Amino acid sequence: MSILVMLLSFSLSLSLKIVVSIRPLELMVKEIVGGTCEVNVMVPEGSNPHTYSLTLKDRKTIEEADVVFILGEGFDGWLRSTAPDKVHVLSKDFKREFSENVHIWLDPVAVLWMALEIRDIVAKLDPANAEAYHENFCRFACTLYEKWESVSWKPDKPILEFHPALYHLIRRLGGKLLWITSGHGESLSLGRLRKLIAECKKSGVNTLVVEKDVNYGIAAPFIEALNPRIVEVDVLGWNVESYTDLLMSIVHALETLK
């Protein structure tokens, strides 16, 4: 059998067509479905999930999908109108936390609950593979729990970030997060800048955490005043192949902070 025929037969045997908004949800879904389903992420690398506009190709992919997973309104809710009967909101059990900060995918506790929701939905749509989805979930939950329990590092002073993507993760680690801007049209006032600089000096904060591919040019006055070490993190996971690796890569980067 030729390689082309083998690939074609494999693609035809995939159980479900799943659409997700962002890369972290893709990683989470793949932890549950393994290679049995086709998983398509809408927001490509380098694009902003808050402002992304669907292409015609995206709309066709959504039209052909069996299910669409999003985090919720205020982040990727723009996907809801394209296929309201297929959309499942994964943050529904964490409404307060999600309203505080939309980066809920970096909260390991919330992720386990969302993964459980994903398992239940795909098992209902594809009962023939329900047992495999359950086993995959259990394996993922055990791996994530073990990795998280192995983290001994705790922040001994506030963590400064350009944009508060690490809000939930730092909270789970028992730390305090400071940020320069919310990143959603918020301007950096002189008063806020002075207050933030004073707090950082008082707390001994000398590192600025920035997200991969995010322009932090408006932080120039802050950087000039404190000359912090810049630490880059990839909160969307484009450089990893599993959700656990995404979370731990950020933790390992934070462990270098002094």
KATA-V647288 format. One record per backbone hydrogen bond with DSSP energy under -0.5 kcal/mol. NH is the residue of the N-H (numbers start at 1). CO is the residue of the C=O. E is the energy in kcal/mol with one decimal. If there is no record, write none. Layout:
NH:CO:E
NH:CO:E
//
This chain:
6:2:-2.3
7:3:-2.6
8:4:-2.3
9:5:-2.7
10:6:-2.0
11:7:-2.5
12:8:-2.0
13:9:-0.9
13:10:-0.6
14:10:-0.5
14:11:-0.8
15:36:-3.2
18:16:-0.6
18:38:-3.6
19:67:-2.3
20:40:-2.7
21:69:-1.2
25:22:-0.7
26:22:-1.5
27:23:-2.4
28:24:-2.1
29:25:-2.9
30:26:-2.5
31:27:-1.3
32:28:-0.9
32:29:-1.0
33:29:-2.8
34:30:-1.7
36:33:-2.0
38:16:-2.8
39:37:-0.6
40:18:-2.9
40:38:-0.5
42:20:-2.3
43:21:-2.5
44:42:-0.8
47:44:-2.0
49:47:-0.6
51:48:-1.0
52:48:-1.1
59:55:-2.2
60:56:-1.9
61:57:-2.2
62:58:-2.5
63:59:-2.3
64:60:-1.7
65:61:-0.6
65:62:-1.0
66:17:-3.2
67:17:-1.3
68:86:-2.5
69:19:-2.8
70:88:-2.3
75:72:-1.4
76:72:-1.7
77:72:-0.7
79:76:-1.8
80:77:-1.6
81:77:-0.6
82:79:-0.8
83:79:-0.9
83:80:-0.7
86:83:-2.0
87:83:-1.1
88:68:-2.8
90:70:-2.9
90:88:-0.7
91:71:-1.5
92:89:-0.9
94:91:-2.4
95:92:-0.6
98:94:-2.9
99:95:-2.2
100:96:-1.6
101:97:-2.0
104:102:-2.1
106:103:-1.5
107:104:-1.8
108:106:-0.7
111:107:-2.4
112:108:-1.5
113:109:-1.5
114:110:-2.5
115:111:-2.8
116:112:-1.9
117:113:-1.9
118:114:-2.4
119:115:-2.6
120:116:-2.3
121:117:-2.1
122:118:-2.6
123:119:-2.2
124:120:-1.6
125:121:-1.9
126:122:-2.1
129:126:-1.8
130:127:-1.2
133:129:-2.3
134:130:-2.2
135:131:-2.3
136:132:-2.6
137:133:-2.3
138:134:-2.4
139:135:-2.3
140:136:-2.6
141:137:-3.2
142:138:-2.2
143:139:-2.3
144:140:-2.9
145:141:-2.4
146:142:-2.5
147:143:-2.4
148:144:-2.6
149:145:-2.7
150:146:-1.1
151:148:-1.3
152:150:-0.7
159:176:-2.9
161:159:-0.5
161:178:-2.9
162:209:-2.5
165:163:-2.8
167:164:-1.0
170:166:-3.0
171:167:-1.7
172:168:-2.1
173:169:-1.5
174:171:-1.3
175:170:-2.8
178:159:-3.5
180:161:-1.5
181:162:-2.4
189:187:-0.9
193:189:-2.3
194:190:-2.4
195:191:-2.1
196:192:-2.6
197:193:-2.5
198:194:-2.3
199:195:-2.1
200:196:-2.3
201:197:-2.3
202:198:-2.2
203:199:-2.1
204:200:-1.0
205:200:-2.3
208:229:-3.0
209:160:-2.7
209:207:-0.5
210:231:-2.6
212:233:-2.5
214:211:-1.7
216:214:-0.7
219:216:-1.7
220:217:-1.9
223:219:-2.6
224:220:-2.7
225:221:-1.7
226:222:-2.1
227:223:-2.8
229:206:-2.6
231:208:-2.5
231:229:-0.5
233:210:-2.5
235:233:-0.8
240:237:-1.0
246:242:-1.7
247:243:-2.4
248:244:-2.5
249:245:-2.1
250:246:-1.4
251:247:-2.0
252:248:-2.8
253:249:-1.4
254:250:-2.3
255:251:-1.9
256:253:-1.1
257:254:-1.9
//
